[in-house]
Structures are given as structure tokens and as C-alpha cells.
Amino acid sequence: MTAPIRKVVIVGGGTAGWMVAAAAARYLDDGQRQIILVESDAIGTVGVGEATIPPILGFNQLIGVDEREFVRATGATFKLGIEFVGWDTGDDRYLHAFGGHGRDIQGLAFHQLWLKLRDYLGIGGLDAYSPSAVAAYLGRFGQPGGTAPLAYAYHFDAGLYAAFLRRRAEASGVTRIEGRITTVDRDPENGHVRAVRLDDGSAVDGDLFIDCSGFRSLLLGKTMGVEFEDWSHWLPCDRAIAVPTEPTTSLLPYTRATARAAGWQWRIPLQHRTGNGHVYASEHMSDDEASALLLANLDSKPTADPRQLRFKAGRRTKMWEGNVVALGLAGGFLEPLESTSIHLIQTGISKLFGLFPDAGFGNVERNEYNRLMGDAYTSVRDFIILHYHATRRDDSTFWRHVRTMPIPDSLTRKLALFREKGRIFRYDDELFGIPSWVQVLLGQNVTPVGYDPIVDALDADRVADALREMRAATLRAAKALPDHAEFVARHAPFDHRPEFAK
């Protein structure tokens, strides 16, 4: 048998680096395998991602994180979905809430029943059947097992999350080496990375290298030469300006994404501050205009100077080449419209551990990993493109471009199926399920001309009565929940101790 991997070297810290370090300490450390993370305090991290989606709960649980400890340490709040403002006509809004709607009846998808009966008296909008949506708009939150089965995620400080994971990882045996990488040594026979050399002259050798070096993609891109697949023709936003502000009195349990003339603005409420940012296309708006627009639309006073980021939507054509695997920005970037950045890191970790190689680095695991990660990025890409393409806005060059641009065939097929009879199919293990697609499509006024004809086999009046009761029960359950801000203050208030910021 080929020798096992005994030394895993993680290049770069930040959220990606310390997520994989914490997970590796729990699942890869067999007492003989070393896990080393190399990072430099002189190199900053992007660190503006603050909103997540429900699978983050599974990751935290797998690495043994206590929720209250995590919420206290990161200033977290609870998130029930994302509110989209102005994405269809400019004066509209809808909520992409987590979880499902109502209950399927006799195997028929709930939204198909609703499509047929939506004009019946007392049926109401689709949001009325989502526990997370109703609770979000009431400003309520409660843990699962209470009066409402809420699906939720978190808003948190990404820098504090990385620090939180670092403490756990180092306590579990991960070795951190401070230093800036100057050169990379490669095996002349197979091209694998042998070691990274630091600015003090030392070298860190390893068997498997995990590239978490951010947009630089030091190992996968620069060293291994894996090309970048540019998706900016579909996702033209290429810059962002981020600024934190003082916390507001209302602690909303959802993220807000407000469409602007050449992009969109985020608002993410944490316990100790509010995260704000403006994602925009530089071809359609200058940096000064983008900054002024953001600063003019803040809910509270800035606590730091605005920070600009430049990026390009897309991914590396492979996420694993030779003995190098890239996670996070080193492998690709999709704007944070649906809060997927941290999830894609989590997905990469999960797939890597599930296909963990030996020192022979066979093609089978590597090819499957690249296929799975390629599919993961592509499915998220299509979902984000949907938000831009499915609009009726005609008030700027940016919106006219995204509304009329050619879109991927994979998205075209989904749209055609939905427009005909409201059908959505989920392929393989793509991230966003039927409720997510339905909410965004209906929220942006993509309305099917019909519905699944099998629905007509059910008694319409009886089904309508069932829906009215579901709606009433959902509202009763949400009203019984505590106020979100009160719940956070009682459950896990932010711990301001200075050591938590290290």
C-alpha cells in the first residue's frame, strides 16, 4: 500500500485556513499526522463575510462547537433569511427565507398547491407558510424544539470566528508558524509542492498542501498554474466597499440586500456592530460614486473608514492539482449575495475529507473532487445570476445589461420549466433546494402560466381549508416566539474580552 499522508500544511489563515485547521485537528489528527498552518500577520485577510446559511450549524456541530460559546465569542446574531429590496422594479421587496413552506399533500409539492389556490379567500402569500419568514418579519426568534421549527443560520464577525477557530485548533494540536512565504520548492519529477520557504530562510515541508492564500492563490494558481475561469460576463460586479457602523436598536433576524444603480448594498446586524457594504460593477459606476452612495444610505454612524475590495467572479478550472487543494478565495469567488462564501469553504473541506488521499495521490480521488467542487460552484453561480437576470428594472445601464444578457444553458432550462408549470428539479447535491428557487423566482415576478396538472386530482376546497389552517398555525407559532434581540441578550450576549479579538 502507498504510504499515508503524515504532514498537512495549510498556507494562509483567515476564515478558510482556520476552518480547515479546526476540522483537521478533529478528524485527521491520528496521533501521527502533523497539521501545520503558515500565515503572516503582515498579510491581511478579506474578512468582510459575516452572513451564513444553515449548513454552518452542521459544520460547527461536527467540530464540537457549543453554540452559546460561539455566539458570545463572535458577536453573532441569528439569521432567518435574506430580504431583497428593489430587485424587480425598484420599489419591491421579498424574503428568501430558510426552510420550507407549509406541508406537501399526497406527495405534491406545497408550492404547486399554492399556485392553484393563491387567489382563494384567506390563502395569502407564499411567505405566510414559512415559519422562518413569518418570524423574521415579526422580529422573533426561538430555538428548534420550541413553538416553531425555524431553519436558521448566523450573522457573525468573520475575524472573530477565525480567532475562535484558531484557539480551538491550536489547543487540539495544530502548529501555527508565523512567516511570509517567499518561494515554493517543487519536486522536479511530478511537479508536487515539496516545501514553502519563509522570509526568515526556514522551510516548511509537507505531503499535502491546502492553499488558503486568498485571491493570490499562491499555490494552486501561481505555483501549479491552474487557470482561472472568468464568469464576469454573467456576474459583472467586480468591486465592493465595506464599512462597519454602530449597532442599531432594531436587531433584525435577517440580512438585507438592497439593489442599487450598478449593484447592491448589504446590511448585516451583529451584536456589537452592523456590517455594511456596496457591491458594484466598475464599468457602470466609479469608485467615488459607489462610496458616496454607500455612506449616504447607512442606518448608523460609521466606526471605521470604508475599505475597498477588488475581485473577479469565477473559479479555478481545478480545485485540486497534484498535492495542492485550494479552499476559499484561492479556488474561486462568487459575490456574497446569497451568503455562500463560507459554505463553499465548508463544502470543500467535507469533500476533501471524504476523498482524503494517500501519499500516492491517485487520479480517482482528485478527479472526483474537482467534479464535485465544479458542480458546487456552478450551481451557486446560476442561482446568483438568476437574481440579476430575472428583473424588470430598466433604470440604468447596469440593469439593462444583466436583464438582457445571455445566461448559462443550465439556468435557461430551469427558468423554462418553472415558467411553464412551476416545476423545479434539484440536480445531484446542488446547494439550493426547491423552496429557495421558488421564493426568488416568485419574489422577482417570474410567475408560471400554469401548475402541475396532478394537483387537480385533489379536492380544491378541502386543500384550501388545509392551507388556511397551516397559515394560521404558522402565525400563531411565530407570535409565541421571543423578540430576537431579547433572545440574543438572554441566550449568549457578546463577550467583549480583549483576548477574543486576538
C-alpha positions in Angstrom: 0.0 0.0 0.0 1.1 3.6 -0.6 2.3 5.4 2.5 -0.2 7.6 4.3 0.0 11.4 4.4 1.7 12.4 7.6 2.1 16.1 7.2 -0.6 18.5 6.1 0.4 22.1 5.5 -2.2 24.9 5.4 -1.0 28.0 3.7 -2.9 31.1 4.9 -5.1 31.7 7.9 -8.3 33.7 7.9 -11.7 32.0 7.9 -10.8 29.4 5.3 -7.4 28.4 6.9 -8.7 28.2 10.4 -11.9 26.3 9.4 -9.9 23.6 7.8 -7.3 23.6 10.6 -10.1 23.1 13.3 -11.7 20.4 11.2 -8.4 18.7 10.5 -7.5 18.7 14.2 -10.7 16.8 14.9 -10.8 14.4 12.1 -7.3 14.0 10.6 -5.1 14.0 13.7 -4.5 10.3 14.4 -1.6 11.0 16.7 1.0 10.5 13.9 -0.1 13.1 11.4 1.1 16.7 11.8 -1.1 19.7 10.9 0.7 22.9 10.3 -0.7 26.3 9.4 1.6 29.0 7.9 0.4 32.6 7.9 1.8 36.1 8.2 0.3 38.8 10.4 1.7 41.3 7.8 -0.7 39.9 5.2 -4.3 40.9 5.8 -7.4 38.8 5.1 -10.6 39.9 3.3 -12.6 39.2 6.4 -15.9 41.0 5.5 -18.1 38.0 5.1 -20.4 38.0 8.0 -23.6 36.2 6.9 -24.0 32.4 6.5 -26.6 29.8 5.6 -28.0 26.9 7.6 -25.3 24.3 6.8 -22.9 26.2 9.1 -24.7 24.7 12.0 -23.7 21.2 10.8 -20.0 22.3 10.5 -19.9 23.8 14.0 -21.5 20.7 15.4 -19.1 18.4 13.6 -16.1 20.1 15.2 -17.7 20.2 18.6 -18.6 23.9 18.9 -21.0 24.9 21.6 -23.5 27.4 20.1 -23.6 29.7 23.0 -19.9 29.9 23.3 -19.6 30.6 19.6 -22.3 33.3 19.6 -20.7 35.0 22.6 -17.2 34.9 21.1 -18.2 36.2 17.6 -20.9 38.8 18.4 -23.3 36.6 16.4 -27.0 37.1 15.9 -29.4 34.7 14.3 -30.4 34.8 10.6 -33.7 33.5 9.2 -33.2 34.6 5.6 -32.3 37.4 3.2 -34.6 40.3 2.3 -34.2 41.6 -1.2 -35.2 45.2 -1.8 -35.7 46.7 -5.2 -34.6 43.7 -7.3 -37.6 43.6 -9.6 -39.0 47.0 -10.3 -37.1 49.2 -7.8 -39.8 49.6 -5.2 -40.4 45.9 -4.4 -39.2 43.6 -1.6 -39.3 39.9 -0.8 -37.7 37.5 1.6 -35.7 34.4 0.7 -36.3 32.6 4.0 -34.6 29.5 5.2 -36.5 26.2 5.3 -39.7 25.1 3.5 -43.3 26.3 3.2 -46.3 24.5 4.6 -46.6 20.7 4.0 -46.8 18.7 0.9 -50.1 16.9 0.4 -50.2 13.4 -1.1 -46.8 13.8 -2.5 -47.5 17.1 -4.3 -45.1 20.0 -3.6 -46.7 22.6 -1.4 -45.9 25.5 -3.9 -47.9 23.6 -6.6 -50.9 23.6 -4.3 -50.4 27.2 -3.6 -50.1 28.1 -7.3 -53.5 26.7 -7.9 -55.2 28.2 -4.8 -53.4 31.5 -4.3 -56.4 33.6 -5.4 -58.8 31.8 -3.0 -60.0 33.8 0.0 -57.7 33.6 3.0 -54.8 31.9 1.2 -52.4 34.8 1.2 -48.8 35.0 0.0 -46.3 32.1 0.0 -44.3 33.8 2.8 -47.3 33.2 5.2 -46.5 29.5 5.2 -42.8 29.8 6.0 -42.1 29.7 9.8 -38.8 31.5 9.2 -40.3 34.2 7.0 -43.2 35.0 9.4 -40.8 35.1 12.4 -38.3 37.2 10.5 -40.9 39.9 9.7 -42.1 39.9 13.3 -38.6 40.2 14.5 -38.8 37.0 16.5 -36.5 34.1 17.1 -36.5 30.8 19.1 -34.6 27.6 19.1 -35.8 24.5 17.3 -37.9 22.3 19.5 -39.8 25.3 20.7 -43.0 26.6 19.3 -41.8 26.9 15.6 -39.4 24.7 13.6 -37.2 27.6 12.4 -34.4 27.0 9.9 -31.6 29.5 10.7 -28.0 30.5 10.3 -25.9 33.3 11.8 -24.5 36.7 11.3 -21.1 36.9 12.9 -17.8 38.7 12.8 -15.6 36.7 10.4 -12.4 37.9 12.0 -13.6 36.8 15.5 -14.7 33.5 14.0 -11.3 32.8 12.6 -9.8 33.7 16.0 -12.3 31.5 17.8 -11.4 28.5 15.5 -7.7 29.3 15.9 -7.9 28.9 19.7 -9.6 25.6 19.3 -7.3 24.3 16.6 -4.1 25.2 18.5 -5.5 23.7 21.7 -6.1 20.5 19.7 -2.5 20.3 18.4 -2.3 22.4 15.2 1.0 24.1 14.9 0.9 27.7 13.7 4.1 29.1 12.0 4.4 32.9 11.5 6.1 33.9 8.3 5.7 35.3 4.9 6.2 32.8 2.0 8.9 33.9 -0.5 9.4 30.8 -2.7 7.9 27.4 -3.2 10.0 24.2 -3.8 8.6 21.6 -6.2 9.5 18.0 -7.0 11.2 18.1 -10.4 9.7 14.7 -11.4 6.0 15.1 -10.7 5.7 18.8 -10.0 4.3 18.4 -6.5 5.0 21.0 -3.9 7.7 19.9 -1.5 8.0 22.9 0.8 7.3 26.5 1.2 10.2 28.8 2.1 9.7 31.7 4.5 11.3 35.2 4.7 13.5 34.1 7.6 15.1 31.5 5.4 13.3 28.5 7.0 11.3 25.9 5.0 8.1 24.1 5.9 7.9 20.8 4.1 4.7 18.6 3.8 2.9 15.9 2.0 -0.5 17.6 1.3 -0.7 21.4 0.9 -4.0 23.3 1.4 -4.0 26.7 -0.3 -5.9 29.3 1.7 -3.9 32.2 0.5 -6.9 34.2 -0.7 -7.1 35.9 -4.1 -3.3 35.4 -4.6 -3.9 31.7 -5.0 -0.2 31.3 -4.2 0.0 27.5 -4.6 -2.9 26.4 -6.9 -2.8 29.4 -9.3 0.7 30.8 -9.2 2.7 27.7 -8.5 0.7 24.9 -10.0 -0.5 27.1 -12.9 -4.2 26.2 -12.7 -6.1 28.7 -14.8 -8.9 30.9 -13.7 -12.3 30.5 -15.4 -13.8 34.0 -15.7 -17.5 34.4 -15.1 -17.6 38.2 -15.1 -19.6 38.2 -18.3 -22.5 36.8 -16.2 -21.6 38.5 -12.9 -20.1 41.9 -13.8 -19.8 43.2 -10.3 -16.1 43.4 -9.6 -15.7 45.7 -6.6 -17.0 46.2 -3.1 -16.7 48.9 -0.4 -17.3 47.7 3.1 -17.8 49.8 6.3 -18.9 48.8 9.8 -21.3 51.1 11.7 -22.6 51.3 15.2 -25.3 48.7 16.1 -28.9 49.8 15.7 -31.7 49.5 18.2 -33.5 47.0 16.0 -31.7 43.7 15.7 -33.4 42.2 12.7 -33.0 38.4 12.3 -32.2 38.6 8.6 -29.7 40.1 6.1 -30.9 42.8 3.8 -29.7 43.2 0.2 -30.8 46.4 -1.5 -30.4 46.8 -5.2 -28.6 50.0 -6.3 -27.9 51.5 -9.7 -24.9 49.4 -10.5 -25.1 46.6 -7.9 -26.4 46.2 -4.4 -25.8 47.1 -0.8 -25.7 44.7 2.2 -26.8 45.2 5.7 -25.8 42.6 8.3 -26.7 43.2 12.0 -24.3 41.9 14.6 -24.5 42.4 18.4 -21.6 44.9 18.6 -21.8 46.5 15.1 -23.6 46.4 11.8 -21.8 45.3 8.7 -22.4 47.3 5.5 -21.1 47.1 2.0 -21.7 48.1 -1.6 -21.0 45.5 -4.3 -20.9 47.2 -7.8 -19.7 47.0 -11.3 -16.8 49.4 -12.0 -17.8 49.6 -15.7 -21.1 51.2 -14.6 -20.1 53.3 -11.6 -17.0 55.0 -10.3 -15.4 54.2 -7.0 -16.2 57.6 -5.7 -19.8 57.3 -6.7 -20.1 53.9 -5.1 -18.5 55.1 -1.8 -20.8 58.1 -1.7 -23.9 56.0 -2.3 -23.0 53.6 0.5 -22.2 56.3 3.0 -25.5 58.1 2.2 -27.5 55.0 2.9 -26.3 53.9 6.3 -28.6 53.4 9.3 -26.0 54.4 11.9 -22.6 56.1 12.3 -19.5 54.5 10.7 -16.9 53.1 13.2 -14.1 52.8 10.6 -13.0 54.1 7.2 -14.5 52.4 4.2 -12.4 49.6 2.8 -12.4 48.7 -0.9 -12.0 45.2 -2.4 -11.4 44.2 -6.0 -12.3 40.8 -7.4 -13.4 38.9 -10.4 -16.3 36.3 -10.4 -15.2 32.8 -11.3 -13.2 29.8 -10.2 -10.1 27.9 -10.9 -10.6 25.2 -13.5 -9.5 22.7 -10.9 -9.6 22.9 -7.1 -7.1 20.1 -6.7 -3.9 19.7 -8.7 -1.0 17.4 -7.8 -0.7 17.6 -4.0 -2.4 21.0 -3.7 -6.0 21.7 -2.8 -7.4 25.2 -2.7 -10.2 26.4 -0.4 -12.0 29.7 -0.2 -10.8 32.6 -2.4 -7.7 30.7 -3.6 -10.1 28.5 -5.5 -12.8 30.9 -6.6 -15.0 33.8 -5.8 -18.8 34.4 -6.1 -20.2 37.6 -4.7 -21.8 37.3 -1.3 -25.4 37.9 -2.5 -26.7 34.6 -1.1 -24.0 34.3 1.7 -22.3 31.2 0.1 -18.6 32.0 0.6 -18.2 30.2 3.9 -20.4 27.4 2.8 -18.2 26.7 -0.2 -15.2 26.5 2.1 -17.2 24.1 4.3 -18.1 22.1 1.1 -14.5 21.9 0.1 -13.4 20.6 3.5 -16.2 18.0 3.5 -15.4 16.7 0.1 -11.6 16.6 0.8 -12.1 14.6 4.0 -14.4 12.3 2.1 -11.9 11.7 -0.6 -8.7 12.0 1.5 -5.8 10.6 -0.4 -2.7 8.7 0.5 0.8 9.8 -0.5 0.3 8.3 -4.0 -2.2 11.0 -4.9 -4.2 8.8 -7.3 -6.3 10.4 -10.0 -9.6 8.9 -8.9 -10.0 11.0 -5.8 -8.6 14.1 -7.4 -10.9 13.9 -10.4 -14.0 13.3 -8.3 -13.2 16.2 -6.0 -12.8 18.5 -9.0 -16.0 17.3 -10.5 -17.9 17.8 -7.2 -16.5 21.2 -6.5 -17.0 22.3 -10.1 -20.7 21.4 -9.8 -21.0 23.2 -6.4 -19.6 26.5 -7.8 -21.7 26.2 -11.0 -25.0 25.7 -9.1 -24.4 28.6 -6.8 -23.3 30.7 -9.8 -26.6 30.1 -11.6 -28.6 30.9 -8.5 -26.9 34.3 -8.2 -27.2 35.1 -11.9 -31.0 34.5 -11.5 -31.3 37.5 -9.2 -29.9 39.8 -11.8 -31.5 38.3 -14.9 -35.0 38.0 -13.5 -35.7 41.7 -13.2 -37.8 44.3 -14.9 -35.6 47.2 -13.9 -34.7 49.5 -16.8 -33.4 52.5 -14.9 -29.6 52.1 -15.5 -27.1 50.7 -18.0 -26.2 48.0 -15.4 -29.7 46.7 -15.0 -30.4 46.8 -18.7 -27.3 44.7 -19.3 -27.9 42.0 -16.8 -31.6 41.8 -17.7 -30.8 41.1 -21.4 -27.5 39.3 -21.2 -27.2 35.7 -22.4 -27.3 33.2 -19.5 -25.9 29.7 -19.0 -27.9 26.9 -20.6 -28.3 25.2 -17.2 -30.2 28.3 -15.9 -32.2 28.7 -19.1 -33.6 25.1 -18.6 -34.6 25.8 -15.0 -36.4 29.0 -16.0 -38.3 27.4 -18.8 -39.5 24.6 -16.6 -40.7 27.0 -13.9 -42.4 29.4 -16.3 -44.4 26.6 -17.8 -45.9 24.8 -14.7 -43.8 25.9 -11.7 -41.5 22.9 -11.8 -38.1 22.9 -10.2 -35.7 20.0 -10.2 -32.7 19.7 -7.9 -29.8 18.0 -9.5 -27.2 15.9 -7.7 -26.4 17.7 -4.4 -26.7 21.3 -5.5 -27.0 23.7 -2.6 -30.3 25.5 -3.1 -33.4 23.4 -3.0 -36.9 23.9 -4.4 -38.1 26.4 -1.7 -35.2 28.7 -2.4 -35.7 28.7 -6.2 -39.4 29.2 -5.8 -39.0 32.2 -3.4 -36.6 34.0 -5.6 -38.5 33.3 -8.8 -41.8 34.4 -7.4 -40.2 37.2 -5.5 -38.9 38.7 -8.7 -42.2 38.2 -10.5 -41.4 35.1 -12.6 -44.8 33.7 -12.5 -45.7 30.3 -14.0 -48.5 30.2 -16.6 -49.8 27.0 -15.0 -49.2 24.4 -12.3 -48.7 20.7 -12.1 -52.0 19.2 -13.5 -51.9 16.4 -10.9 -53.0 18.9 -8.4 -56.4 18.9 -10.0 -56.9 15.3 -8.7 -57.4 16.8 -5.2 -60.5 18.4 -3.8 -59.7 22.1 -4.1 -62.0 23.3 -1.2 -60.5 20.7 1.2 -57.0 21.6 0.2 -57.8 25.3 0.6 -59.1 24.7 4.1 -55.9 22.8 4.9 -53.8 25.7 3.7 -55.7 28.2 5.7 -55.1 26.2 8.8 -51.4 25.9 8.0 -51.2 29.7 7.6 -52.9 30.3 10.9 -50.8 27.8 12.8 -47.6 29.3 11.3 -48.6 32.8 12.5 -49.6 31.5 16.0 -46.3 29.8 16.4 -44.2 32.8 15.3 -46.1 35.2 17.6 -45.3 32.9 20.5 -41.5 33.3 20.0 -39.5 35.9 21.9 -38.1 39.1 20.4 -34.9 38.3 18.6 -32.8 41.0 20.4 -34.2 39.8 23.8 -33.4 36.2 22.9 -29.8 37.0 21.9 -29.2 39.1 25.1 -30.5 36.3 27.3 -29.1 33.4 25.3 -25.5 34.5 24.6 -24.5 38.2 24.8 -21.3 39.2 23.1 -18.2 38.7 25.2 -16.1 41.9 24.9 -12.9 40.5 26.5 -9.8 41.7 24.5 -8.4 38.2 24.2 -11.3 37.2 22.0 -10.1 39.6 19.3 -6.6 38.0 19.0 
